[in-house]
Amino acid sequence: MTRFIRQRKKNKVIPGFALSMGITLAMLSCIVLIPLLSVILSLSGTTFAEFLATITDKQVLVAYRVSFQCSLIAALINCFFGVLLAWILVRYRFPGRRILDGFIELPFALPTSVAGIALTTLYSDSGWIGRIFAHIGIKISYTLIGITIALIFIGIPFVVRSVQPVLEKLDRQYEEAAMILGASQSKTFFKVVFPEILPAMLTGFGLAFARGLGEYGSVVFIAGNIPYKTQITPLIIISKLEQFNYDGATSIALTMIIFSFVILFSLNILQARVNKVTKV
């Protein structure tokens, strides 16, 4: 009994569990739960037929496809380059490393509209980078390629900042032991290092993917907003709000909330299973 009481006291980092939990739930309700509930309540006057007609409109379906396709591709690319960048920042020492590490936070601090204008200027047919690709017949701005590049820009910090702490805490003795036993560098990475950073990489992937689905400012300029081609879902929502079609905008927003929740919930389950397998 005494041991149990000591264990409970040892597990208490913040005193006053009831008060701490109450404050946490109150803040969570005010910031997350109540706003989400208001989205559902605002559709109380909309019939299911009207809701279904809105979210299955052809223009809306194309916007879903554009948002999901570009967000998925950008998140996958960010997984590769995010892990590579985190590896370089943790495992190597070179001049300007701290500056490069600070630049990772730039997409968080930079206003998304400024990022969108800068990317459009760079990747337009007359821009510094877009001009090079235009000569070989590849158009970037106002295409799905441009949207994907914008989503890579705003999503890569999530992967880097998720993987970087895990690499910093990873004991390098396991890698040295694997190499002493005859494992190659690539086999050591995929058998020893990769299983350890995989849960963190999945977290970064989920965050980058979810951010891409809801991104507006950095995408709207480079997308060009071509109907049935490069329109993204947030743009459709803004357009309906400008037309005072609040029920239509809310219906699409609720659909995106459900999609995002299902995706993040599925990734959390997958991450838990991966953690369980790696521990075993």
C-alpha positions as semicolon CSV with decimal commas, in nm:
position;residue;x (nm);y (nm);z (nm)
1;M;0,000;0,000;0,000
2;T;0,279;0,241;0,094
3;R;0,459;0,156;-0,229
4;F;0,143;0,232;-0,429
5;I;0,106;0,573;-0,261
6;R;0,471;0,654;-0,328
7;Q;0,429;0,553;-0,691
8;R;0,126;0,784;-0,728
9;K;0,317;1,071;-0,575
10;K;0,610;1,001;-0,803
11;N;0,387;1,015;-1,113
12;K;0,248;1,357;-1,019
13;V;0,448;1,616;-1,208
14;I;0,186;1,894;-1,180
15;P;0,010;1,903;-0,842
16;G;-0,369;1,907;-0,832
17;F;-0,487;1,661;-1,097
18;A;-0,853;1,765;-1,077
19;L;-0,776;2,136;-1,117
20;S;-0,524;2,076;-1,397
21;M;-0,763;1,848;-1,584
22;G;-1,050;2,093;-1,541
23;I;-0,848;2,383;-1,682
24;T;-0,724;2,167;-1,968
25;L;-1,074;2,049;-2,063
26;A;-1,212;2,403;-2,037
27;M;-0,943;2,541;-2,268
28;L;-0,982;2,249;-2,508
29;S;-1,359;2,303;-2,519
30;C;-1,331;2,677;-2,583
31;I;-1,059;2,649;-2,847
32;V;-1,145;2,322;-3,028
33;L;-1,466;2,145;-2,929
34;I;-1,712;2,436;-2,917
35;P;-1,600;2,586;-3,254
36;L;-1,628;2,242;-3,417
37;L;-1,970;2,190;-3,260
38;S;-2,084;2,528;-3,391
39;V;-2,003;2,412;-3,746
40;I;-2,241;2,119;-3,702
41;L;-2,513;2,330;-3,536
42;S;-2,499;2,589;-3,813
43;L;-2,621;2,320;-4,054
44;S;-2,933;2,250;-3,850
45;G;-3,149;2,423;-4,112
46;T;-2,995;2,228;-4,402
47;T;-3,155;1,906;-4,519
48;F;-2,942;1,599;-4,588
49;A;-3,031;1,617;-4,958
50;E;-2,903;1,975;-4,978
51;F;-2,591;1,881;-4,783
52;L;-2,522;1,585;-5,012
53;A;-2,584;1,793;-5,326
54;T;-2,335;2,056;-5,208
55;I;-2,048;1,824;-5,117
56;T;-2,090;1,609;-5,432
57;D;-2,101;1,896;-5,680
58;K;-1,863;1,835;-5,969
59;Q;-1,656;2,147;-5,901
60;V;-1,628;2,056;-5,533
61;L;-1,526;1,697;-5,612
62;V;-1,246;1,822;-5,838
63;A;-1,131;2,055;-5,560
64;Y;-1,126;1,758;-5,319
65;R;-0,912;1,562;-5,563
66;V;-0,668;1,850;-5,617
67;S;-0,629;1,916;-5,243
68;F;-0,587;1,551;-5,145
69;Q;-0,360;1,460;-5,435
70;C;-0,122;1,753;-5,395
71;S;-0,120;1,728;-5,014
72;L;-0,040;1,357;-5,026
73;I;0,241;1,396;-5,278
74;A;0,387;1,693;-5,088
75;A;0,373;1,506;-4,756
76;L;0,550;1,202;-4,905
77;I;0,823;1,420;-5,055
78;N;0,859;1,599;-4,723
79;C;0,909;1,265;-4,548
80;F;1,214;1,193;-4,762
81;F;1,374;1,537;-4,761
82;G;1,265;1,609;-4,403
83;V;1,443;1,299;-4,272
84;L;1,748;1,382;-4,485
85;L;1,758;1,739;-4,358
86;A;1,710;1,630;-3,996
87;W;1,994;1,377;-4,040
88;I;2,229;1,645;-4,173
89;L;2,144;1,887;-3,891
90;V;2,198;1,624;-3,620
91;R;2,486;1,413;-3,749
92;Y;2,710;1,676;-3,912
93;R;2,883;1,992;-3,793
94;F;2,951;2,255;-4,058
95;P;2,962;2,636;-4,086
96;G;2,613;2,785;-4,100
97;R;2,442;2,482;-3,944
98;R;2,260;2,693;-3,686
99;I;2,147;2,935;-3,955
100;L;2,012;2,647;-4,163
101;D;1,842;2,509;-3,854
102;G;1,677;2,847;-3,798
103;F;1,555;2,864;-4,158
104;I;1,348;2,551;-4,093
105;E;1,111;2,765;-3,885
106;L;1,070;3,023;-4,163
107;P;0,750;2,874;-4,315
108;F;0,592;2,893;-3,967
109;A;0,679;3,261;-3,918
110;L;0,633;3,385;-4,274
111;P;0,279;3,504;-4,364
112;T;0,132;3,253;-4,604
113;S;0,028;3,521;-4,853
114;V;0,388;3,646;-4,869
115;A;0,506;3,291;-4,930
116;G;0,248;3,248;-5,207
117;I;0,354;3,568;-5,383
118;A;0,724;3,476;-5,353
119;L;0,670;3,125;-5,489
120;T;0,457;3,254;-5,777
121;T;0,726;3,507;-5,867
122;L;0,998;3,241;-5,863
123;Y;0,809;2,969;-6,050
124;S;0,615;3,173;-6,307
125;D;0,717;3,139;-6,672
126;S;0,919;3,461;-6,638
127;G;1,056;3,382;-6,289
128;W;1,410;3,279;-6,203
129;I;1,328;2,911;-6,166
130;G;1,012;2,884;-6,375
131;R;1,191;3,032;-6,676
132;I;1,435;2,740;-6,681
133;F;1,158;2,480;-6,681
134;A;0,952;2,679;-6,932
135;H;1,233;2,640;-7,188
136;I;1,193;2,260;-7,173
137;G;0,814;2,277;-7,185
138;I;0,735;2,232;-6,815
139;K;0,491;2,483;-6,668
140;I;0,493;2,513;-6,289
141;S;0,278;2,809;-6,188
142;Y;-0,098;2,760;-6,228
143;T;-0,058;2,382;-6,236
144;L;-0,071;2,098;-5,984
145;I;0,309;2,103;-5,977
146;G;0,305;2,457;-5,841
147;I;0,047;2,368;-5,576
148;T;0,259;2,072;-5,465
149;I;0,571;2,289;-5,438
150;A;0,384;2,539;-5,220
151;L;0,263;2,258;-4,993
152;I;0,616;2,118;-4,969
153;F;0,736;2,460;-4,856
154;I;0,484;2,493;-4,574
155;G;0,493;2,125;-4,470
156;I;0,860;2,031;-4,444
157;P;0,916;2,189;-4,098
158;F;0,666;1,943;-3,948
159;V;0,871;1,641;-4,057
160;V;1,208;1,791;-3,964
161;R;1,096;1,900;-3,618
162;S;0,933;1,563;-3,553
163;V;1,233;1,351;-3,655
164;Q;1,515;1,574;-3,528
165;P;1,465;1,518;-3,151
166;V;1,448;1,141;-3,201
167;L;1,777;1,139;-3,392
168;E;1,940;1,353;-3,124
169;K;1,843;1,106;-2,849
170;L;1,924;0,793;-3,050
171;D;2,214;0,599;-2,899
172;R;2,479;0,556;-3,170
173;Q;2,622;0,250;-2,998
174;Y;2,356;0,036;-3,168
175;E;2,473;0,157;-3,509
176;E;2,836;0,089;-3,420
177;A;2,745;-0,260;-3,298
178;A;2,559;-0,336;-3,620
179;M;2,854;-0,221;-3,832
180;I;3,099;-0,424;-3,619
181;L;2,882;-0,730;-3,688
182;G;2,924;-0,672;-4,060
183;A;2,616;-0,469;-4,154
184;S;2,659;-0,213;-4,431
185;Q;2,574;0,153;-4,376
186;S;2,249;0,126;-4,568
187;K;2,145;-0,190;-4,384
188;T;2,235;-0,031;-4,051
189;F;2,016;0,268;-4,132
190;F;1,711;0,066;-4,243
191;K;1,741;-0,199;-3,970
192;V;1,854;0,010;-3,672
193;V;1,784;0,380;-3,728
194;F;1,474;0,381;-3,948
195;P;1,252;0,177;-3,710
196;E;1,332;0,429;-3,435
197;I;1,244;0,738;-3,640
198;L;0,946;0,583;-3,821
199;P;0,682;0,683;-3,559
200;A;0,813;1,040;-3,558
201;M;0,817;1,046;-3,937
202;L;0,453;0,930;-3,943
203;T;0,366;1,212;-3,705
204;G;0,536;1,465;-3,931
205;F;0,365;1,315;-4,235
206;G;0,022;1,346;-4,071
207;L;0,081;1,705;-3,965
208;A;0,215;1,807;-4,307
209;F;-0,073;1,631;-4,484
210;A;-0,337;1,790;-4,261
211;R;-0,177;2,134;-4,301
212;G;-0,175;2,090;-4,678
213;L;-0,545;2,008;-4,688
214;G;-0,636;2,334;-4,519
215;E;-0,369;2,561;-4,667
216;Y;-0,496;2,865;-4,854
217;G;-0,267;3,168;-4,851
218;S;0,050;3,015;-4,995
219;V;-0,141;2,812;-5,257
220;V;-0,407;3,047;-5,391
221;F;-0,162;3,264;-5,588
222;I;0,046;2,990;-5,749
223;A;-0,262;2,774;-5,821
224;G;-0,418;3,024;-6,059
225;N;-0,766;2,909;-5,951
226;I;-0,855;2,753;-6,284
227;P;-1,203;2,594;-6,252
228;Y;-1,203;2,213;-6,260
229;K;-0,821;2,210;-6,278
230;T;-0,635;2,392;-6,001
231;Q;-0,905;2,506;-5,759
232;I;-0,841;2,387;-5,403
233;T;-1,107;2,314;-5,143
234;P;-1,036;2,617;-4,919
235;L;-1,082;2,840;-5,224
236;I;-1,426;2,688;-5,288
237;I;-1,520;2,759;-4,925
238;I;-1,403;3,122;-4,952
239;S;-1,592;3,164;-5,280
240;K;-1,916;3,042;-5,125
241;L;-1,868;3,275;-4,829
242;E;-1,822;3,568;-5,068
243;Q;-2,149;3,466;-5,233
244;F;-2,317;3,459;-4,888
245;N;-2,377;3,087;-4,932
246;Y;-2,296;3,009;-4,570
247;D;-2,468;2,670;-4,568
248;G;-2,269;2,556;-4,871
249;A;-1,938;2,676;-4,723
250;T;-2,017;2,511;-4,391
251;S;-2,112;2,183;-4,559
252;I;-1,779;2,163;-4,741
253;A;-1,589;2,269;-4,428
254;L;-1,759;1,996;-4,224
255;T;-1,666;1,738;-4,487
256;M;-1,302;1,846;-4,474
257;I;-1,307;1,829;-4,092
258;I;-1,437;1,472;-4,107
259;F;-1,176;1,373;-4,367
260;S;-0,893;1,530;-4,165
261;F;-1,009;1,364;-3,842
262;V;-1,029;1,021;-4,006
263;I;-0,684;1,061;-4,159
264;L;-0,520;1,178;-3,836
265;F;-0,700;0,913;-3,631
266;S;-0,585;0,641;-3,872
267;L;-0,227;0,769;-3,859
268;N;-0,236;0,770;-3,479
269;I;-0,350;0,407;-3,478
270;L;-0,076;0,317;-3,726
271;Q;0,182;0,503;-3,517
272;A;0,072;0,318;-3,203
273;R;0,108;-0,018;-3,381
274;V;0,450;0,077;-3,515
275;N;0,561;0,178;-3,165
276;K;0,436;-0,154;-3,029
277;V;0,621;-0,352;-3,296
278;T;0,949;-0,161;-3,250
279;K;0,938;-0,208;-2,873
280;V;0,885;-0,580;-2,912
